[in-house]
Amino acid sequence: MGFPAPSARQQAAIEQVELWGAHNYAPLPVVIADAAGAVVHDIDGNAYLDCLAAYSAVNFGHGHPDLVAAASDQLHRLTLTSRAFHSEPYGPFVAALGRLCGKEVVLPMNTGVEAVETAIKTARKWGYEVKGVPEGAATIVVMEGNFHGRTTTVISFSNDPDARANFAPFTAGFVHVPFGDADALDAAIDAHTVAVLVEPIQGEGGVIVPPEGYLRAVREICSRRGVLMIADEIQSGLGRAGETFACDREGVVPDVYLLGKALGGGIMPVSAVVANRDVLGVFTPGTHGSTFGGNPLACAIGSAVVRLLETGEMQAASRERGAQLRAGLQPLLDSGQATALRQAGLWLGVDVHPDLGTAKDLCYALLGRGVLAKDTHVHTIRLAPPLVITKEQVDEVIAHLLAAFADAARGVLRPA
Ligand SMILES: *Cc1c(COP(=O)(O)O)cnc(C)c1O
């Protein structure tokens, strides 16, 4: 595929990474130096439209002025106390985030997977102390094709062979059901089930949107069977899917929200578990914690993120730009160059016809055209630009995608 080789300067930077960095990622060959909004520049000054937004951690765009101002103001005042003491920004942050979620209690952590781990601990402790499950018997129902992070416990219930191979022994206590199948979920729950852990839309899975009504059914089943509904909104939440939370698309309120990624404004890792007191109240001093969780810098940024979401502008932009992008890519489906297009807000999964090559091939072609996108699994391109991307920039993305697919299809697919 016609991707120009990186410049000597970029090649040198990449060689240093390959020599000294662990090879746990396969990054596209571009070395980014700076960014603003939806545009990033490489170290040679070439511009690209960012259609990944750091897996939705940069939902509000690179260097959003409100977030940078909140961070830099806090950076000069106080950055870390540990939770051994109170800090000025902590109270306002937990209050603001609790209100945004309509919940009573916020437990801040750092990375997304720590929020997931915290939720697993919460659900188990709740199961033993509130529900009355026999000690050691608690189970959590999880979905096939899930992605919840990379710790040993969390990969214990992954279905991805690469995520699991040679990392055994695994943590017990998880039961799988197919994503999107409410009857299978109901059937999998028994007296030892303490929670259902679900991504409202599976992000790493390829932007898999469940059938309409599924989340409502999960909510109903969890309420009827007395188990906690834990929504991992780390990637789907905070505007990405066109609403504050992807659960809002079905008017569903889970018992526990897991937030991360965009909560840190693309500046630093900030995650949180948000629930009511009858659930998060299981934690008492000494039962859970984190040195950096809820640090003053994180709280200042998190509060500024909540302020951005309170106006609804980001959510509206996600819906509008998402609809524009979806409509613009329809020719890919009509021509058969894409075999499926899934969309929720400004979040799209585009399945590349296998005859055109892999999604990774297409991502290389897009890189050559100045569009940064990333494949997930073999045939899906995930598109998740910052929500601040302009209408004109979305038109550019559409034009480049159509052209890159057309190039890949030339001589491979017969015209429709
Ligand atoms: C990214 C992600 C995580 C893990 O977040 P990290 O910050 O990488 O630990 C968990 N759940 C979902 C749905 C995610 O997309």
The ligand as a MOL file (V3000), in Angstrom:
LIG
                    3D

  0  0  0     0  0            999 V3000
M  V30 BEGIN CTAB
M  V30 COUNTS 15 15 0 0 0
M  V30 BEGIN ATOM
M  V30 1 C -9.5130 1.6310 28.2240 0
M  V30 2 C -10.5410 0.8570 28.9450 0
M  V30 3 C -10.2930 0.3250 30.2160 0
M  V30 4 C -8.9340 0.3930 30.8870 0
M  V30 5 O -8.4850 1.7010 31.0710 0
M  V30 6 P -6.9120 1.9620 31.3380 0
M  V30 7 O -6.8620 3.4220 31.6950 0
M  V30 8 O -6.1990 1.6510 30.0640 0
M  V30 9 O -6.5080 1.0800 32.4460 0
M  V30 10 C -11.3240 -0.3220 30.8570 0
M  V30 11 N -12.5340 -0.4520 30.2940 0
M  V30 12 C -12.8050 0.0380 29.0590 0
M  V30 13 C -14.1690 -0.1220 28.4870 0
M  V30 14 C -11.8140 0.6990 28.3380 0
M  V30 15 O -12.0740 1.1380 27.1060 0
M  V30 END ATOM
M  V30 BEGIN BOND
M  V30 1 1 1 2
M  V30 2 1 2 3
M  V30 3 2 2 14
M  V30 4 1 3 4
M  V30 5 2 3 10
M  V30 6 1 4 5
M  V30 7 1 5 6
M  V30 8 2 6 7
M  V30 9 1 6 8
M  V30 10 1 6 9
M  V30 11 1 10 11
M  V30 12 2 11 12
M  V30 13 1 12 13
M  V30 14 1 12 14
M  V30 15 1 14 15
M  V30 END BOND
M  V30 END CTAB
M  END
